[in-house]
Amino acid sequence: MSRADELFINNCNEIIQTGVWDTELSVRPRWEDGAPAHTVKKFGIVNRYDLQKEFPILTIRRTAFKSCIDELLWIWQKKSNNVRDLNSHIWDSWADESGSIGKAYGYQLAQKAKYKEGEFDQVDRVLYDLKHNPASRRIMTNLYNFQDLHEMHLYPCAYSMTFNVSGDTLNGILNQRSNDMLTANNWNVVQYAVLLIMFAQVSGLKAGELVHVIADAHLYDRHLPIVKEVVANDPKPAPKLIVDPSVKNFYDFTVESFKLENYEYTPLNTKIPVAI
């Protein structure tokens, strides 16, 4: 069993068996028919993925690898907040008539500040410090800018990355305020594992451990039958991630720079409803 499958199954079973329901509370999310989307949740789940051992993608259901990478590059490389720069339609529900999602995600990463070494946005500051200040304990990004929240169409869920270099190894902590476990958990894990690998490769480092900290890990009421189906599937060995070794500049990565070798998974034929 792959580590990603093991953690996902354990997380979901723990939420179902010992989680807390919000059915007595007024909730913001709604289903397409207007009904409130209630959840059962666990507070403070922490998962660790050793990227030296295996790539953390689920096999008990398919994670859309190429779409994950495309969204990752949209946020971290293009630093865009417009869905017209994205090849999938996952953000369409939060976009306005111009395609903007407001001052969210890529917009925050693109904002520049002056330092004694020069002017940087958040991504370029990380890249600079990994090469020039690897001993720093200040290498981090933050998308949760309080003064801009009212102009974001969706508050950032995965909002902060902290990077830490230990010897020749780059580790990272992903902080997430909220995680829809069925639709987004492994999606986020795959994305930030790849991000860590990208930063490591262009900085002459090895990718080490990704630690995923989730404040509110939840399963939606209408997702429970699907979750029970998924966790009952037979896990398969983790695939191998192949990254184009010729890429030395972060901004030269493309979706085609990444390939999965021997990715086997159990198909999920049930459409997953998304709460908005």
NUKE-88031 format. One record per residue (C-alpha): residue number from 0; x, y, z. Coordinates in Angstrom, 1 decimal. Each point is the difference from the previous one (the first is absolute). Example, Ala and Ser with C-alpha at 12.3 -4.5 7.8 and 13.67 -1.06 7.14 Angstrom:
BEGIN
> 0:12.3:-4.5:7.8
> 1:1.4:3.4:-0.7
***
This chain:
BEGIN
> 0:0.0:0.0:0.0
> 1:1.3:3.4:-0.9
> 2:0.5:2.5:2.8
> 3:-2.4:2.5:-1.6
> 4:-2.8:-2.7:-0.1
> 5:0.8:-1.1:3.6
> 6:-0.3:3.6:1.4
> 7:-3.1:0.8:-2.0
> 8:-1.8:-3.1:1.1
> 9:1.0:0.5:3.6
> 10:-1.0:3.7:-0.1
> 11:-3.4:-0.7:-1.5
> 12:-0.8:-2.9:2.4
> 13:1.0:2.1:3.0
> 14:-2.3:2.9:-1.2
> 15:-2.9:-2.3:-0.6
> 16:0.4:-1.9:3.3
> 17:0.9:2.8:2.4
> 18:-0.6:3.3:-1.8
> 19:-2.3:2.8:1.0
> 20:-3.1:1.0:-2.1
> 21:-1.0:3.6:-0.7
> 22:-3.7:-0.9:-0.8
> 23:-1.2:2.2:2.8
> 24:1.9:3.1:-1.3
> 25:-0.7:2.4:-2.8
> 26:2.6:-0.7:-2.7
> 27:1.1:2.1:-3.0
> 28:0.5:-2.7:-2.7
> 29:-2.9:-1.1:-2.1
> 30:-0.8:-2.9:-2.3
> 31:-1.1:0.7:-3.6
> 32:-3.6:-0.3:1.0
> 33:0.4:2.6:2.8
> 34:0.1:-2.4:2.9
> 35:2.5:0.7:2.8
> 36:3.2:-2.1:-0.4
> 37:0.7:-1.4:3.5
> 38:3.2:-1.8:1.0
> 39:1.5:-2.4:2.5
> 40:3.5:1.1:1.0
> 41:3.2:-0.6:2.0
> 42:2.1:2.9:1.3
> 43:3.7:0.1:-0.5
> 44:1.0:-2.9:-2.3
> 45:3.7:-0.2:-0.7
> 46:1.4:-2.2:-2.8
> 47:3.6:-0.5:-1.0
> 48:1.2:-1.1:-3.4
> 49:3.6:-1.1:-0.7
> 50:0.6:1.0:-3.6
> 51:3.2:-2.0:-0.1
> 52:-2.0:-3.2:0.5
> 53:-2.9:0.4:-2.3
> 54:-2.2:2.6:-1.8
> 55:-3.2:0.5:2.0
> 56:-2.8:-0.4:-2.4
> 57:-3.1:-2.2:0.7
> 58:-0.6:-3.3:-1.8
> 59:-3.3:-0.8:1.6
> 60:-1.4:2.6:-2.3
> 61:1.4:2.1:-2.8
> 62:1.5:3.4:0.7
> 63:0.1:2.1:-3.1
> 64:3.8:0.5:-0.1
> 65:0.3:2.3:-3.0
> 66:-2.9:2.3:1.2
> 67:1.7:0.2:3.4
> 68:3.3:1.2:-1.6
> 69:-1.8:2.4:-2.2
> 70:-1.7:1.7:3.0
> 71:3.2:0.0:1.9
> 72:1.8:1.8:-2.8
> 73:-2.9:2.4:-0.4
> 74:0.4:1.1:3.7
> 75:3.7:-0.3:0.6
> 76:1.6:0.6:-3.4
> 77:-2.5:2.2:-1.9
> 78:-1.1:1.6:3.3
> 79:-3.4:0.4:-1.6
> 80:-3.4:0.7:1.5
> 81:-1.9:-0.4:-3.2
> 82:-1.6:-3.3:-1.1
> 83:0.6:0.8:-3.6
> 84:3.7:-0.8:0.7
> 85:-1.0:-3.5:1.2
> 86:-0.7:-3.0:-2.2
> 87:-2.6:-1.6:2.3
> 88:-3.4:1.4:1.2
> 89:0.4:-0.8:3.8
> 90:0.0:3.7:0.9
> 91:-2.9:1.1:-2.2
> 92:-2.5:0.2:2.8
> 93:2.1:2.6:1.8
> 94:0.9:2.2:-3.0
> 95:-1.8:3.2:-1.0
> 96:-0.9:1.0:-3.5
> 97:3.6:1.0:-0.8
> 98:1.3:-3.4:1.2
> 99:1.6:1.5:3.2
> 100:-0.2:-1.7:3.4
> 101:0.9:3.3:1.7
> 102:3.2:0.7:2.0
> 103:0.5:-3.7:0.7
> 104:2.6:-2.7:-0.5
> 105:2.4:1.0:-2.9
> 106:-0.8:3.7:0.6
> 107:1.5:-0.3:3.5
> 108:3.1:-1.7:-1.1
> 109:0.6:2.6:-2.7
> 110:0.1:3.0:2.4
> 111:3.5:1.4:0.4
> 112:1.9:1.4:2.9
> 113:3.3:1.7:0.4
> 114:2.9:-1.7:1.9
> 115:3.6:1.0:0.4
> 116:0.9:-2.6:-2.7
> 117:-2.6:1.4:-2.5
> 118:-3.7:-0.1:-0.8
> 119:-1.7:-3.4:0.1
> 120:-3.4:-1.6:-0.1
> 121:-0.7:-2.9:2.3
> 122:1.1:-2.7:-2.5
> 123:3.2:1.7:-1.0
> 124:0.9:0.7:3.6
> 125:-0.2:-3.7:0.7
> 126:2.1:-0.8:-3.0
> 127:2.6:2.6:1.0
> 128:0.2:-1.2:3.6
> 129:0.3:-3.7:-0.9
> 130:3.1:0.8:-2.0
> 131:1.5:2.8:2.1
> 132:-1.4:-0.5:3.6
> 133:-0.7:-3.7:0.3
> 134:0.5:0.2:3.8
> 135:-2.8:2.5:0.4
> 136:-3.0:-0.9:2.1
> 137:-2.0:2.7:-1.8
> 138:-0.6:-1.6:-3.4
> 139:-3.8:-0.1:-0.3
> 140:-3.0:1.3:-1.9
> 141:-3.4:1.1:1.2
> 142:-3.2:0.5:-2.1
> 143:-2.2:1.0:2.9
> 144:0.3:3.7:-0.1
> 145:-2.6:1.5:2.3
> 146:-0.3:3.4:-1.7
> 147:-0.9:-1.7:-3.3
> 148:-2.4:-2.7:1.2
> 149:-3.1:2.0:-0.8
> 150:1.2:0.2:-3.7
> 151:0.6:-3.8:-0.3
> 152:-2.9:-2.0:-1.5
> 153:1.2:-3.0:2.1
> 154:2.3:0.2:3.0
> 155:3.1:-2.1:-0.6
> 156:-0.3:-3.5:1.4
> 157:3.7:-1.1:-0.3
> 158:1.4:3.4:1.1
> 159:3.6:-0.4:1.1
> 160:3.2:-1.9:-0.8
> 161:3.0:0.0:2.2
> 162:3.3:-1.3:-1.5
> 163:2.9:-1.3:2.0
> 164:3.4:-1.2:-1.3
> 165:1.7:-2.7:2.1
> 166:3.4:-0.9:-1.5
> 167:-0.6:-0.6:-3.7
> 168:-3.8:-0.7:0.5
> 169:-2.9:2.3:-0.4
> 170:-3.0:-0.6:2.2
> 171:-3.3:1.8:0.1
> 172:-3.1:0.5:2.1
> 173:-3.4:0.7:-1.7
> 174:-2.5:1.7:2.3
> 175:-3.6:-0.3:-1.0
> 176:-2.9:1.6:1.9
> 177:-2.7:-2.3:-1.7
> 178:0.2:-3.2:-2.0
> 179:-2.9:-1.7:-1.9
> 180:1.6:-3.4:0.4
> 181:-1.7:-1.8:-2.9
> 182:0.4:2.6:-2.7
> 183:3.1:1.9:1.0
> 184:2.2:-1.8:2.5
> 185:2.2:-2.0:-2.3
> 186:-0.2:2.7:-2.7
> 187:1.7:2.4:2.5
> 188:2.5:-2.6:1.1
> 189:1.0:-0.8:-3.6
> 190:0.4:3.7:-0.8
> 191:2.1:1.0:2.9
> 192:2.2:-3.1:-0.3
> 193:0.7:1.0:-3.6
> 194:0.6:3.6:1.2
> 195:2.5:-1.2:2.5
> 196:1.7:-2.1:-2.7
> 197:0.1:3.0:-2.4
> 198:1.6:2.3:2.6
> 199:2.5:-2.7:1.0
> 200:1.1:-0.7:-3.6
> 201:0.6:3.6:-1.0
> 202:1.9:0.6:3.3
> 203:2.3:-2.9:-0.2
> 204:-1.7:-1.8:2.9
> 205:-1.8:-3.3:0.6
> 206:-3.7:0.0:0.7
> 207:-0.6:-1.5:3.5
> 208:-3.1:0.0:2.1
> 209:-3.3:1.8:-0.6
> 210:-2.0:0.5:3.2
> 211:-3.7:0.8:-0.5
> 212:-1.8:1.7:2.9
> 213:-3.8:0.2:-0.4
> 214:-2.0:2.1:2.5
> 215:-3.5:-1.2:-1.1
> 216:0.1:-3.3:-1.8
> 217:-3.5:-0.8:-1.1
> 218:-2.3:-2.3:-2.0
> 219:-3.2:1.4:-1.4
> 220:-3.3:-1.8:0.7
> 221:-0.7:-0.9:-3.6
> 222:3.6:-1.2:-0.5
> 223:-0.2:-2.7:2.7
> 224:-1.2:-2.9:-2.2
> 225:2.7:0.8:-2.6
> 226:2.7:0.2:2.7
> 227:-1.0:-3.4:1.3
> 228:0.2:-1.4:-3.5
> 229:3.4:1.5:-0.6
> 230:1.6:-1.1:3.3
> 231:-1.2:-3.6:-0.7
> 232:2.0:-0.2:-3.2
> 233:3.2:-2.0:-0.4
> 234:3.1:2.2:0.3
> 235:2.7:-0.4:-2.6
> 236:3.7:0.9:0.1
> 237:0.9:3.7:-0.2
> 238:1.1:1.1:-3.5
> 239:3.4:1.6:-0.7
> 240:0.1:3.7:-0.7
> 241:2.4:0.9:-2.9
> 242:1.1:3.7:-0.2
> 243:1.8:1.5:-2.9
> 244:3.6:0.3:1.4
> 245:1.0:2.7:-2.5
> 246:-2.3:2.6:1.6
> 247:2.2:2.3:2.2
> 248:-2.3:3.0:0.1
> 249:-3.2:-0.1:1.9
> 250:-1.8:2.0:-2.8
> 251:1.0:-2.6:-2.6
> 252:-2.1:-2.8:1.4
> 253:-3.1:-1.0:-2.0
> 254:-2.7:-2.6:0.5
> 255:2.0:-2.2:-2.3
> 256:3.0:0.2:2.3
> 257:-1.6:-2.6:2.2
> 258:-1.1:-3.6:-0.7
> 259:-1.3:-2.8:2.1
> 260:1.5:-3.5:-0.7
> 261:-2.2:-3.0:0.8
> 262:-3.0:1.9:1.4
> 263:-2.7:-2.6:0.6
> 264:-3.2:0.9:1.8
> 265:-3.6:-1.1:0.6
> 266:-2.3:2.1:-2.2
> 267:-2.8:1.9:1.7
> 268:-3.1:0.0:-2.1
> 269:-2.1:2.1:2.4
> 270:-0.1:3.8:-0.7
> 271:1.0:1.9:3.2
> 272:-2.3:3.0:0.8
> 273:1.9:3.1:1.0
> 274:-1.2:2.3:2.7
> 275:0.3:3.7:-0.8
***
